[in-house]
Amino acid sequence: MKTPSIVSQNEWEAARLELLVKEKEVMRAHDALGAQRRRMPWLAVDKQYVFDGPDGPASLLDLFQGRRQLIVYRAFFEPGVVGWPDHACRGCSMIADHVGNLAHLNARDTTLAFASHAPQPEIEKVKARMGWSQIPWYTITDEFDVDFGVDEWHGTNAFIREGDQVYRTYFINRRGDEYFGNTWSYLDMTALGRQENWEDSPEGYPQTPPYAWWNWNDEYAAAVDETGSEWQGRVAAAIDRGEAGRQQKEAPHDCCAHPAQ
């Protein structure tokens, strides 16, 4: 591995401060993007959607749980997705693993919910197995995923309500969803980065195809079985063909968006 130069404490601190200037520029640009989001026009949601929840049928308005804002992450957990019925897809599972104590979101009058096509009994089983008991998780029963751009891709929609009127305010998908998981942020600050072959790293740094290293949190220590090998092969082949993300049923949304996108 071709490592960077080894320097003195003063030289290292000077290099860090030089990079800090650029990091602050990126942070301020992100702040400016947030300001633009807060000024996005709202889109009225007049269609009535019905979900199945742990307490029975629920409308989109019900998903707010009485709060003013709602964030809905579309998770791929359903027949045809790799891992079914014991697991949701690997990428969605990583997102779920990063959901912390929702009291902090709730304190800002905001509710987070997940939605999938899986029936409630299967959702409750996988939540219990993976330690996701804190996440409100609903079953999509109609065209919600199609209407909000998450039928073939993972994605996160934001809504707000004025009384009983619901509005769509923003939508993030592909690599935008990385902001909801700190694994990527932690890796990005390390010397080796994400160790994926799209990254611009010094010669000889360890790198593997993106997504292929992702796994369910209870299977990293296990030997790679035939299913895992098959899935990793599909991911690599899809990336090579430039088709990542076009076959979420065959290789779920773990590879929905190449890092270049």
Backbone as JSON, one array per atom type, in Angstrom:
{
  "sequence": "MKTPSIVSQNEWEAARLELLVKEKEVMRAHDALGAQRRRMPWLAVDKQYVFDGPDGPASLLDLFQGRRQLIVYRAFFEPGVVGWPDHACRGCSMIADHVGNLAHLNARDTTLAFASHAPQPEIEKVKARMGWSQIPWYTITDEFDVDFGVDEWHGTNAFIREGDQVYRTYFINRRGDEYFGNTWSYLDMTALGRQENWEDSPEGYPQTPPYAWWNWNDEYAAAVDETGSEWQGRVAAAIDRGEAGRQQKEAPHDCCAHPAQ",
  "N": [[0.84, -1.18, 0.0], [0.65, 2.13, -0.92], [1.48, 4.54, 1.07], [0.62, 7.84, 2.37], [2.92, 10.61, 2.98], [4.97, 10.6, 5.95], [4.89, 12.81, 8.57], [5.9, 15.66, 10.66], [4.44, 16.79, 13.81], [3.7, 19.53, 13.58], [3.62, 19.88, 10.79], [1.61, 18.07, 10.15], [-0.6, 19.23, 11.44], [-0.8, 21.61, 10.02], [-1.51, 20.65, 7.49], [-3.99, 19.54, 8.13], [-5.46, 21.83, 8.85], [-5.51, 23.13, 6.43], [-7.14, 21.46, 4.94], [-9.41, 21.72, 6.45], [-10.47, 24.18, 5.79], [-11.67, 23.68, 3.31], [-13.52, 21.78, 4.14], [-15.24, 23.34, 5.68], [-16.29, 24.95, 3.71], [-17.81, 23.08, 2.28], [-19.64, 22.4, 4.29], [-21.0, 24.83, 4.66], [-22.12, 25.08, 2.16], [-23.87, 22.96, 2.28], [-25.56, 23.9, 4.29], [-26.69, 26.04, 2.9], [-28.08, 24.63, 0.95], [-29.99, 23.4, 2.55], [-31.42, 25.67, 3.31], [-32.6, 26.32, 0.88], [-34.22, 24.06, 0.53], [-36.08, 24.53, 2.54], [-37.55, 26.45, 1.4], [-38.8, 25.31, -0.68], [-41.58, 24.76, -2.91], [-44.82, 23.5, -1.87], [-46.54, 20.42, -2.42], [-49.81, 19.51, -2.78], [-51.32, 16.66, -1.34], [-53.84, 14.91, -2.34], [-54.95, 12.47, -2.85], [-56.24, 9.54, -1.34], [-54.56, 7.37, 0.76], [-54.03, 4.05, 1.95], [-52.64, 2.25, 4.53], [-51.42, -0.7, 6.16], [-51.11, -1.22, 9.51], [-49.63, -1.95, 12.77], [-51.82, -1.67, 14.4], [-53.93, -2.0, 12.72], [-55.76, -0.77, 9.77], [-54.46, 2.28, 8.36], [-54.36, 5.71, 7.52], [-52.51, 8.01, 5.4], [-52.42, 10.38, 6.79], [-52.74, 9.4, 9.36], [-50.25, 8.29, 9.81], [-48.69, 10.39, 10.65], [-49.0, 10.52, 13.35], [-50.16, 12.48, 14.89], [-48.33, 14.53, 14.85], [-46.69, 17.38, 13.22], [-44.98, 17.07, 11.04], [-43.86, 14.53, 8.74], [-41.74, 11.86, 7.91], [-41.11, 9.46, 5.51], [-39.61, 6.48, 4.88], [-39.06, 4.3, 2.25], [-38.76, 0.99, 2.46], [-37.3, -1.94, 1.13], [-38.74, -4.75, 1.62], [-40.12, -7.61, 1.09], [-41.78, -10.28, -0.77], [-39.61, -11.71, -3.19], [-37.46, -10.05, -2.86], [-34.05, -10.26, -2.05], [-33.26, -12.21, 0.74], [-35.75, -12.39, 1.86], [-38.02, -14.39, 3.79], [-36.7, -13.65, 6.04], [-35.07, -11.45, 6.22], [-34.91, -7.93, 5.45], [-33.87, -6.13, 2.48], [-30.3, -5.71, 2.09], [-29.27, -3.06, 2.0], [-31.46, -1.42, 2.83], [-31.7, -2.51, 5.33], [-29.34, -1.65, 6.52], [-29.88, 1.09, 6.65], [-32.04, 1.03, 8.46], [-30.68, 0.05, 10.7], [-29.36, 2.31, 11.53], [-31.17, 4.0, 12.65], [-31.85, 5.93, 15.38], [-32.78, 6.84, 18.75], [-36.02, 7.87, 18.59], [-37.15, 9.91, 19.98], [-35.88, 12.33, 19.79], [-36.34, 13.31, 17.19], [-39.12, 13.41, 17.39], [-39.4, 15.41, 19.27], [-39.13, 17.65, 17.78], [-41.52, 17.86, 16.54], [-41.88, 15.92, 14.59], [-42.34, 12.9, 12.8], [-40.97, 9.73, 12.09], [-41.3, 7.12, 9.76], [-41.29, 3.79, 8.39], [-42.02, 2.06, 5.33], [-43.24, -0.75, 3.61], [-43.97, -3.51, 1.34], [-44.36, -5.86, 2.64], [-46.35, -8.05, 4.7], [-47.82, -7.29, 7.93], [-47.3, -9.28, 10.03], [-44.83, -10.4, 9.17], [-43.22, -8.14, 9.11], [-43.15, -7.45, 11.84], [-41.77, -9.66, 12.84], [-39.21, -9.43, 11.61], [-38.4, -6.96, 12.62], [-38.18, -7.53, 15.34], [-36.17, -9.48, 15.26], [-33.96, -8.05, 14.26], [-33.63, -5.92, 15.93], [-35.1, -3.53, 15.68], [-37.23, -2.34, 17.0], [-38.09, 0.2, 17.64], [-38.94, 1.52, 15.37], [-41.67, 2.77, 13.62], [-43.46, 0.86, 11.37], [-44.99, 0.3, 8.37], [-47.36, -1.38, 6.19], [-47.53, -1.17, 2.74], [-50.4, -0.85, 0.8], [-51.47, 0.0, -1.55], [-51.1, 2.32, -4.25], [-49.1, 3.91, -3.24], [-46.24, 3.71, -3.25], [-45.67, 3.81, -5.98], [-46.72, 6.31, -6.72], [-45.1, 8.05, -5.34], [-42.51, 7.76, -6.21], [-41.01, 5.53, -5.36], [-41.24, 2.9, -6.1], [-39.49, 1.34, -7.55], [-37.08, 2.07, -6.61], [-35.25, 2.71, -3.6], [-36.1, 5.31, -1.28], [-36.75, 8.5, 0.31], [-39.39, 10.31, 1.51], [-40.65, 13.5, 2.43], [-43.21, 14.99, 4.34], [-45.71, 17.4, 5.24], [-48.3, 18.67, 7.34], [-51.25, 20.66, 7.33], [-53.6, 21.04, 9.47], [-55.89, 18.68, 8.43], [-54.98, 18.49, 5.87], [-52.55, 17.2, 3.77], [-49.23, 17.7, 2.61], [-46.66, 17.2, 0.21], [-43.27, 17.77, 0.66], [-40.53, 17.34, 0.16], [-38.09, 15.15, -1.43], [-35.79, 12.52, -1.33], [-33.41, 10.34, -2.76], [-31.4, 7.56, -3.94], [-27.94, 8.17, -3.56], [-28.43, 10.18, -1.79], [-29.69, 9.21, 0.45], [-27.64, 8.36, 2.04], [-27.07, 10.21, 3.98], [-28.61, 9.54, 6.11], [-27.41, 7.57, 7.49], [-24.74, 6.77, 9.64], [-22.52, 5.16, 9.19], [-21.25, 5.52, 6.69], [-20.39, 8.16, 6.92], [-18.59, 7.98, 9.05], [-16.67, 6.24, 7.92], [-15.79, 7.84, 5.82], [-14.14, 9.68, 7.02], [-11.88, 8.36, 7.67], [-8.53, 7.02, 7.12], [-8.51, 5.04, 5.14], [-10.95, 5.34, 3.92], [-14.06, 4.44, 2.37], [-13.23, 2.17, 1.22], [-13.87, 1.31, -1.34], [-14.04, 0.61, -4.86], [-14.57, 2.81, -6.49], [-13.56, 5.03, -5.37], [-11.18, 7.7, -5.18], [-8.25, 6.88, -4.27], [-4.95, 6.46, -2.77], [-2.46, 4.49, -4.49], [-2.74, 0.97, -4.22], [-4.37, 0.85, -2.0], [-6.79, -0.91, 0.01], [-9.6, -2.06, -1.72], [-12.93, -2.77, -2.72], [-15.75, -3.82, -4.78], [-18.46, -1.45, -4.67], [-21.21, -1.76, -2.38], [-21.08, -4.59, -2.41], [-19.88, -5.44, -0.08], [-21.68, -4.98, 1.92], [-23.82, -6.22, 4.5], [-26.26, -8.08, 6.44], [-26.7, -7.17, 9.86], [-26.43, -9.31, 11.56], [-24.99, -11.22, 10.27], [-22.39, -10.72, 9.44], [-20.25, -11.98, 10.65], [-20.55, -14.57, 9.91], [-19.72, -17.25, 7.64], [-19.51, -16.61, 4.12], [-22.29, -17.54, 2.41], [-23.89, -19.53, -0.17], [-26.01, -17.99, -1.17], [-25.2, -15.4, -0.47], [-22.82, -15.17, -1.97], [-23.86, -15.37, -4.53], [-25.47, -13.09, -4.62], [-23.53, -11.04, -4.32], [-22.14, -11.46, -6.67], [-24.05, -10.71, -8.57], [-24.33, -8.01, -7.96], [-21.75, -7.02, -8.6], [-21.68, -7.63, -11.36], [-23.81, -6.09, -12.31], [-22.87, -3.5, -11.79], [-20.62, -3.45, -13.44], [-21.89, -3.54, -15.92], [-23.09, -1.14, -15.89], [-25.67, -1.03, -15.0], [-26.64, -0.88, -12.48], [-29.17, -0.83, -10.09], [-31.4, -1.3, -11.65], [-32.68, -3.59, -11.19], [-34.16, -4.23, -8.75], [-35.51, -6.33, -7.61], [-34.02, -8.58, -8.17], [-31.39, -7.94, -7.44], [-31.45, -6.27, -4.7], [-32.13, -2.89, -3.47], [-29.66, -2.24, -2.52], [-27.79, -1.78, -4.48], [-28.79, 0.31, -5.93], [-27.93, 2.78, -6.79], [-25.11, 3.83, -8.35], [-22.06, 5.04, -6.92], [-21.12, 7.19, -8.45], [-23.35, 8.54, -9.23]],
  "CA": [[0.0, 0.0, 0.0], [1.44, 3.36, -1.02], [0.94, 5.44, 2.08], [1.05, 9.24, 2.31], [4.17, 10.9, 3.68], [4.95, 10.67, 7.41], [5.36, 14.18, 8.83], [5.96, 16.11, 12.05], [3.17, 17.27, 14.37], [3.37, 20.84, 13.01], [3.26, 19.68, 9.38], [0.31, 17.39, 10.12], [-1.63, 20.19, 11.82], [-0.94, 22.55, 8.91], [-2.26, 19.96, 6.45], [-5.38, 19.41, 8.58], [-6.1, 23.14, 8.78], [-5.73, 23.42, 5.01], [-8.32, 20.7, 4.54], [-10.55, 22.22, 7.22], [-11.05, 25.29, 5.02], [-12.56, 23.08, 2.31], [-14.64, 21.14, 4.84], [-16.19, 24.38, 6.07], [-16.98, 25.36, 2.49], [-18.82, 22.06, 2.01], [-20.68, 22.5, 5.31], [-21.81, 26.02, 4.37], [-22.92, 24.77, 0.97], [-24.96, 22.1, 2.75], [-26.49, 24.79, 4.98], [-27.41, 26.79, 1.87], [-29.02, 23.7, 0.34], [-31.09, 23.28, 3.5], [-32.24, 26.88, 3.22], [-33.41, 26.19, -0.33], [-35.26, 23.07, 0.79], [-37.14, 25.12, 3.37], [-38.32, 27.35, 0.54], [-39.42, 24.53, -1.76], [-43.05, 24.78, -2.92], [-45.46, 22.3, -1.36], [-47.44, 19.74, -3.33], [-50.93, 18.95, -2.03], [-51.6, 15.23, -1.5], [-55.3, 14.79, -2.23], [-55.34, 11.07, -2.95], [-56.3, 8.84, -0.06], [-53.75, 6.15, 0.8], [-54.33, 3.19, 3.08], [-51.58, 1.36, 4.95], [-51.75, -1.62, 7.23], [-50.17, -1.03, 10.62], [-49.78, -2.91, 13.88], [-53.14, -1.5, 14.99], [-54.94, -2.06, 11.68], [-55.64, 0.18, 8.66], [-54.03, 3.63, 8.71], [-54.22, 6.63, 6.4], [-51.25, 8.77, 5.41], [-52.54, 11.33, 7.89], [-52.52, 8.66, 10.61], [-48.82, 8.03, 9.99], [-48.1, 11.53, 11.34], [-49.16, 10.28, 14.79], [-50.52, 13.73, 15.52], [-47.29, 15.55, 14.71], [-46.87, 18.22, 12.05], [-44.18, 16.6, 9.92], [-43.72, 13.07, 8.59], [-40.72, 11.36, 6.99], [-41.41, 8.06, 5.2], [-38.58, 5.75, 4.13], [-39.57, 3.1, 1.6], [-37.81, -0.1, 2.63], [-37.6, -3.12, 0.32], [-38.93, -5.98, 2.39], [-41.3, -8.19, 0.43], [-41.41, -11.43, -1.59], [-38.82, -11.39, -4.37], [-36.26, -9.33, -2.45], [-33.09, -11.17, -1.43], [-33.34, -12.24, 2.19], [-37.12, -12.64, 2.28], [-38.71, -13.45, 4.68], [-35.92, -13.45, 7.27], [-34.38, -10.16, 6.19], [-35.13, -6.92, 4.41], [-32.66, -6.05, 1.66], [-29.15, -5.32, 2.9], [-29.14, -1.61, 2.1], [-32.53, -0.93, 3.7], [-31.38, -2.97, 6.68], [-28.33, -0.74, 7.06], [-30.57, 2.34, 7.02], [-32.79, 0.77, 9.69], [-29.72, -0.1, 11.79], [-28.87, 3.61, 11.95], [-32.24, 4.8, 13.27], [-31.62, 6.02, 16.82], [-33.94, 7.13, 19.59], [-36.86, 8.78, 17.83], [-37.62, 11.0, 20.82], [-35.26, 13.59, 19.36], [-37.15, 13.78, 16.06], [-40.46, 13.71, 17.88], [-39.34, 16.69, 19.99], [-39.26, 18.71, 16.77], [-42.85, 17.69, 15.93], [-41.62, 15.15, 13.37], [-42.45, 11.46, 12.92], [-40.3, 8.91, 11.07], [-41.94, 5.82, 9.55], [-40.86, 2.97, 7.27], [-43.14, 1.44, 4.63], [-42.87, -1.85, 2.72], [-45.11, -4.32, 0.91], [-44.48, -7.05, 3.48], [-47.46, -8.01, 5.66], [-47.43, -6.91, 9.28], [-46.64, -10.33, 10.82], [-43.42, -10.54, 8.76], [-42.52, -6.93, 9.56], [-42.91, -7.55, 13.28], [-40.73, -10.67, 13.05], [-37.87, -8.93, 11.25], [-38.07, -5.9, 13.57], [-37.74, -8.16, 16.58], [-34.9, -10.18, 15.03], [-32.86, -7.14, 13.96], [-33.52, -4.87, 16.94], [-35.68, -2.29, 15.15], [-38.55, -2.21, 17.61], [-38.47, 1.6, 17.79], [-39.35, 2.09, 14.09], [-43.03, 2.5, 13.12], [-43.24, 0.25, 10.05], [-46.32, 0.05, 7.81], [-47.48, -2.16, 4.97], [-48.14, -0.46, 1.62], [-51.48, -1.66, 0.25], [-52.01, 0.62, -2.76], [-50.13, 2.89, -5.19], [-48.25, 4.91, -2.58], [-44.85, 3.64, -3.7], [-45.63, 4.25, -7.38], [-47.02, 7.74, -6.79], [-44.07, 8.86, -4.71], [-41.19, 7.49, -6.78], [-40.24, 4.53, -4.61], [-41.66, 1.55, -6.46], [-38.33, 0.6, -8.06], [-35.89, 2.56, -5.91], [-35.46, 3.19, -2.24], [-36.2, 6.76, -1.24], [-37.29, 9.09, 1.52], [-40.28, 11.43, 1.25], [-41.01, 14.35, 3.57], [-44.55, 15.56, 4.26], [-46.15, 18.29, 6.32], [-49.76, 18.79, 7.32], [-51.94, 21.82, 7.87], [-54.85, 20.4, 9.81], [-55.99, 17.37, 7.79], [-54.43, 18.56, 4.52], [-51.16, 16.75, 3.72], [-48.44, 18.2, 1.49], [-45.32, 16.64, 0.01], [-42.35, 18.91, 0.68], [-39.22, 17.03, -0.43], [-37.83, 13.75, -1.75], [-34.38, 12.19, -1.48], [-33.16, 8.92, -3.01], [-30.05, 7.21, -4.34], [-26.92, 8.43, -2.54], [-28.91, 11.14, -0.8], [-30.06, 8.49, 1.67], [-26.47, 8.13, 2.87], [-27.06, 11.14, 5.11], [-29.38, 8.98, 7.21], [-26.63, 6.5, 8.11], [-23.43, 7.31, 9.99], [-21.41, 4.29, 8.79], [-20.54, 6.14, 5.58], [-19.73, 9.37, 7.43], [-17.42, 7.56, 9.83], [-15.65, 5.71, 7.01], [-15.26, 8.92, 4.99], [-13.12, 10.46, 7.73], [-10.73, 7.5, 7.96], [-7.46, 7.0, 6.13], [-8.81, 4.13, 4.04], [-12.23, 5.68, 3.32], [-15.04, 3.34, 2.3], [-12.52, 1.03, 0.64], [-14.62, 0.9, -2.52], [-13.18, 0.85, -6.02], [-14.86, 4.06, -7.19], [-12.92, 6.13, -4.66], [-9.85, 8.15, -5.58], [-7.36, 6.59, -3.15], [-3.58, 6.15, -3.19], [-2.23, 3.18, -5.09], [-2.59, -0.15, -3.32], [-5.31, 0.85, -0.88], [-7.77, -1.98, -0.13], [-10.85, -1.62, -2.33], [-13.82, -3.79, -3.27], [-16.89, -3.18, -5.42], [-19.43, -0.9, -3.74], [-22.4, -2.56, -2.03], [-20.85, -6.03, -2.26], [-19.45, -5.77, 1.28], [-22.79, -4.78, 2.86], [-24.47, -7.45, 4.94], [-27.12, -7.91, 7.6], [-25.84, -7.02, 11.04], [-26.25, -10.58, 12.28], [-24.34, -12.21, 9.41], [-21.03, -10.36, 9.05], [-19.28, -12.95, 11.18], [-20.78, -15.88, 9.32], [-19.08, -17.49, 6.35], [-20.34, -16.23, 2.99], [-22.95, -18.72, 1.89], [-24.15, -19.5, -1.6], [-26.87, -16.85, -1.48], [-24.39, -14.19, -0.41], [-21.92, -15.14, -3.12], [-24.67, -15.1, -5.72], [-25.87, -11.69, -4.57], [-22.37, -10.2, -4.6], [-21.84, -11.58, -8.09], [-25.02, -9.9, -9.32], [-23.98, -6.61, -7.75], [-20.57, -6.7, -9.4], [-22.03, -7.69, -12.77], [-24.66, -4.94, -12.63], [-22.02, -2.32, -11.82], [-19.81, -3.54, -14.65], [-22.73, -3.22, -17.08], [-23.68, 0.17, -15.72], [-27.1, -1.21, -14.85], [-26.99, -0.98, -11.07], [-30.4, -0.15, -9.74], [-32.5, -1.61, -12.54], [-33.27, -4.89, -10.89], [-34.23, -4.29, -7.3], [-36.02, -7.62, -7.16], [-32.95, -9.56, -8.29], [-30.35, -7.45, -6.55], [-32.22, -5.19, -4.15], [-31.68, -1.53, -3.68], [-28.27, -2.05, -2.1], [-27.01, -1.29, -5.62], [-29.7, 1.13, -6.74], [-27.28, 3.96, -7.33], [-23.66, 3.8, -8.34], [-21.56, 6.23, -6.25], [-20.92, 8.32, -9.36], [-24.63, 9.2, -9.48]],
  "C": [[0.88, 1.24, 0.0], [0.86, 4.39, -0.07], [1.37, 6.88, 1.83], [2.35, 9.43, 3.09], [3.94, 10.94, 5.19], [5.6, 11.99, 7.8], [5.4, 14.47, 10.33], [4.57, 16.58, 12.5], [2.75, 18.59, 13.74], [2.94, 20.72, 11.55], [1.88, 19.03, 9.26], [-0.81, 18.37, 10.44], [-1.86, 21.21, 10.71], [-1.76, 21.92, 7.78], [-3.74, 19.82, 6.84], [-6.11, 20.73, 8.48], [-6.38, 23.55, 7.34], [-6.99, 22.71, 4.51], [-9.58, 21.21, 5.24], [-11.23, 23.38, 6.5], [-12.05, 24.75, 4.0], [-13.77, 22.41, 2.97], [-15.68, 22.17, 5.26], [-16.96, 24.9, 4.86], [-18.1, 24.39, 2.15], [-19.97, 22.17, 3.01], [-21.58, 23.7, 5.04], [-22.66, 25.82, 3.13], [-24.1, 23.89, 1.35], [-26.0, 22.93, 3.5], [-27.34, 25.57, 3.97], [-28.43, 25.92, 1.17], [-30.23, 23.51, 1.25], [-32.0, 24.48, 3.46], [-33.13, 26.85, 1.98], [-34.52, 25.16, -0.15], [-36.41, 23.68, 1.58], [-38.0, 26.09, 2.58], [-38.93, 26.64, -0.67], [-40.94, 24.71, -1.73], [-43.6, 23.46, -2.39], [-46.42, 21.74, -2.4], [-48.56, 19.09, -2.53], [-51.11, 17.47, -2.37], [-53.1, 15.04, -1.27], [-55.79, 13.35, -2.33], [-55.31, 10.41, -1.58], [-55.51, 7.53, -0.13], [-54.07, 5.36, 2.07], [-53.15, 2.25, 3.32], [-52.15, 0.37, 5.97], [-50.69, -1.45, 8.3], [-50.4, -2.03, 11.72], [-51.15, -2.82, 14.55], [-54.25, -1.52, 13.95], [-54.73, -1.02, 10.6], [-55.28, 1.58, 9.15], [-53.93, 4.47, 7.44], [-52.85, 7.3, 6.46], [-51.27, 9.78, 6.56], [-52.29, 10.64, 9.23], [-51.04, 8.43, 10.88], [-48.12, 9.18, 10.7], [-48.12, 11.35, 12.86], [-49.41, 11.58, 15.55], [-49.49, 14.83, 15.39], [-47.45, 16.31, 13.38], [-46.12, 17.7, 10.83], [-44.06, 15.08, 9.93], [-42.62, 12.78, 7.57], [-41.0, 9.88, 6.77], [-40.28, 7.49, 4.35], [-39.18, 4.49, 3.57], [-38.51, 2.02, 1.67], [-38.24, -1.29, 1.79], [-37.56, -4.37, 1.2], [-40.25, -6.58, 1.91], [-40.85, -9.42, -0.35], [-40.67, -10.99, -2.85], [-37.56, -10.62, -4.07], [-35.34, -10.31, -1.72], [-33.15, -11.06, 0.09], [-34.72, -12.58, 2.71], [-37.3, -14.11, 2.71], [-37.92, -13.14, 5.95], [-35.28, -12.08, 7.36], [-35.02, -9.23, 5.17], [-33.86, -6.86, 3.58], [-31.53, -5.43, 2.49], [-29.05, -3.81, 3.08], [-30.2, -1.0, 3.0], [-32.27, -1.33, 5.15], [-30.32, -2.08, 7.32], [-28.95, 0.59, 7.47], [-31.31, 2.15, 8.33], [-31.86, 0.65, 10.89], [-29.28, 1.25, 12.35], [-29.95, 4.48, 12.6], [-32.05, 4.76, 14.79], [-32.91, 6.26, 17.58], [-34.78, 8.22, 18.92], [-37.42, 9.92, 18.66], [-37.07, 12.34, 20.36], [-35.99, 14.18, 18.15], [-38.53, 14.21, 16.53], [-40.5, 15.06, 18.6], [-39.45, 17.88, 19.05], [-40.52, 18.49, 15.94], [-42.77, 16.91, 14.62], [-41.67, 13.65, 13.67], [-41.69, 10.78, 11.78], [-41.03, 7.57, 10.98], [-41.3, 5.12, 8.36], [-42.11, 2.37, 6.63], [-42.61, 0.41, 3.64], [-44.13, -2.56, 2.27], [-45.31, -5.56, 1.77], [-45.68, -6.93, 4.41], [-46.95, -7.76, 7.07], [-46.79, -8.05, 10.09], [-45.16, -10.5, 10.46], [-42.61, -9.32, 9.19], [-42.2, -7.01, 11.05], [-41.82, -8.57, 13.58], [-39.34, -10.11, 12.76], [-37.46, -7.79, 12.16], [-37.54, -6.49, 14.86], [-36.37, -8.82, 16.41], [-33.74, -9.2, 14.93], [-32.72, -6.0, 14.97], [-34.06, -3.53, 16.5], [-37.03, -1.97, 15.77], [-39.02, -0.77, 17.7], [-39.06, 2.2, 16.51], [-40.81, 1.76, 13.78], [-42.92, 2.03, 11.66], [-44.59, -0.23, 9.51], [-46.24, -0.76, 6.51], [-48.17, -1.3, 3.91], [-49.19, -1.36, 0.99], [-52.01, -1.13, -1.08], [-50.89, 1.17, -3.62], [-49.21, 3.92, -4.54], [-46.84, 4.91, -3.12], [-44.7, 4.12, -5.14], [-45.77, 5.77, -7.46], [-45.9, 8.61, -6.23], [-42.65, 8.42, -5.06], [-40.36, 6.46, -6.08], [-40.7, 3.12, -4.9], [-40.5, 0.71, -6.95], [-37.04, 1.0, -7.37], [-36.24, 2.81, -4.46], [-35.58, 4.71, -2.29], [-36.91, 7.23, 0.01], [-38.11, 10.32, 1.16], [-40.57, 12.18, 2.54], [-42.37, 14.98, 3.3], [-44.78, 16.51, 5.43], [-47.66, 18.36, 6.24], [-50.19, 20.13, 7.9], [-53.34, 21.34, 8.2], [-54.87, 19.0, 9.24], [-55.45, 17.35, 6.37], [-52.94, 18.21, 4.56], [-50.49, 17.3, 2.47], [-47.11, 17.44, 1.42], [-44.35, 17.8, -0.11], [-40.98, 18.61, 0.08], [-39.08, 15.53, -0.64], [-36.35, 13.56, -1.97], [-34.27, 10.71, -1.8], [-31.71, 8.75, -3.45], [-29.05, 7.55, -3.23], [-27.34, 9.45, -1.51], [-29.26, 10.48, 0.51], [-28.86, 8.17, 2.55], [-26.45, 9.04, 4.09], [-27.8, 10.58, 6.32], [-28.64, 7.83, 7.89], [-25.23, 6.99, 8.41], [-22.27, 6.4, 9.64], [-20.58, 4.96, 7.7], [-19.78, 7.39, 6.04], [-18.48, 9.01, 8.23], [-16.31, 7.07, 8.9], [-15.0, 6.82, 6.2], [-14.17, 9.72, 5.7], [-11.88, 9.62, 8.06], [-9.71, 7.53, 6.83], [-7.8, 6.15, 4.92], [-10.14, 4.45, 3.36], [-13.2, 4.51, 3.35], [-14.44, 2.06, 1.73], [-13.29, 0.43, -0.53], [-13.89, 1.38, -3.78], [-13.53, 2.06, -6.85], [-14.11, 5.24, -6.58], [-11.53, 6.44, -5.23], [-8.93, 8.01, -4.37], [-5.96, 6.34, -3.66], [-3.45, 4.71, -3.68], [-2.06, 2.1, -4.01], [-3.53, -0.18, -2.14], [-6.34, -0.27, -1.08], [-9.09, -1.43, -0.68], [-11.62, -2.82, -2.88], [-14.96, -3.09, -3.99], [-17.85, -2.61, -4.38], [-20.6, -1.84, -3.55], [-22.09, -4.03, -1.74], [-20.44, -6.4, -0.84], [-20.58, -5.62, 2.29], [-23.39, -6.13, 3.26], [-25.42, -7.12, 6.08], [-26.27, -7.94, 8.86], [-25.6, -8.31, 11.81], [-25.54, -11.63, 11.43], [-22.94, -11.83, 8.95], [-20.03, -11.42, 9.48], [-19.43, -14.32, 10.54], [-20.02, -16.03, 8.01], [-20.04, -17.11, 5.24], [-20.96, -17.49, 2.41], [-23.24, -18.56, 0.4], [-24.99, -18.32, -2.0], [-26.08, -15.57, -1.48], [-23.47, -14.07, -1.59], [-22.68, -14.79, -4.39], [-25.07, -13.63, -5.77], [-24.7, -10.77, -4.91], [-21.98, -10.26, -6.07], [-22.78, -10.75, -8.95], [-24.72, -8.42, -9.19], [-22.81, -6.21, -8.63], [-20.89, -6.67, -10.88], [-22.87, -6.49, -13.18], [-23.84, -3.67, -12.71], [-21.17, -2.3, -13.08], [-20.61, -3.16, -15.9], [-23.3, -1.82, -17.02], [-25.18, 0.12, -15.52], [-27.52, -1.26, -13.39], [-28.26, -0.19, -10.79], [-31.57, -0.49, -10.61], [-33.15, -2.94, -12.23], [-33.36, -5.08, -9.38], [-34.78, -5.6, -6.8], [-34.93, -8.68, -7.2], [-31.79, -9.2, -7.39], [-30.91, -6.2, -5.92], [-31.48, -3.88, -4.05], [-30.31, -1.23, -3.11], [-27.44, -1.48, -3.24], [-27.87, -0.41, -6.52], [-28.99, 2.31, -7.37], [-25.78, 3.82, -7.23], [-23.16, 5.09, -7.69], [-21.33, 7.42, -7.16], [-22.2, 9.12, -9.58], [-25.01, 10.13, -8.34]]
}
